[in-house]
Amino acid sequence: MIFFLNTSFSEKTEIFKALIQIEGIGKTSVKQILDCIYVSNKMKIGNLSSSQLSKIKQILDQNYYINQELRTFNNNNIKRLGSIGSYRGLRHSLGLPLRGQRTHTNAKTCRKRNKVVSSARLKQETKIKTKSKRKN
C-alpha cells in the first residue's frame, strides 16, 4: 500500500485511476499532470520513482485545491454568499435548489431534509428551555 496525499493506494493501481480518486482532481487534470512529467496513463503507481511522485505532489500543491483545501474553499464561498445576503445564499441556507429549478413537484429530497417541525412540538421545546433558564 502506498499512502499519497492522504489517500492509500494499492501498488498495482494505475496512476491514472489513482489520481482520479483524490478529491478535486478529474480526468482532464490527471492527463495534464501526467503529460507534464512524461508518464504513461497505464503505469502502475508502485513503479513510479520517488522523484516522479514528488513532482506530482508539487504540481498538485501549486495548481489545484485538493481534499480539505477544496472543502474549505467551497464552504467559505457559500458562507460569503449568505453573508452578503444574495438569493443563492438564502437558498443555500434553506436547503433548496439554487438555479431556478422547479420545486413544486421536483426537489423532494431537498424538501424532505428541511421538514418543518410541528408548532405543538416547538411550543413544548420552548417551554422546556424557559423552565430550565428560570431554575438557574
Secondary structure by P-SEA (a helix, b strand, c coil): ccccccccccccccaaaaaaacccccaaaaaaaaaaaccccccccccccaaaaaaaaaaaacccccaaaaaaaaaaaaaaaaaaccaaaaaaaaccccccccccccaaaaaaaaccccaaaaaaaaaaaaaaaaac
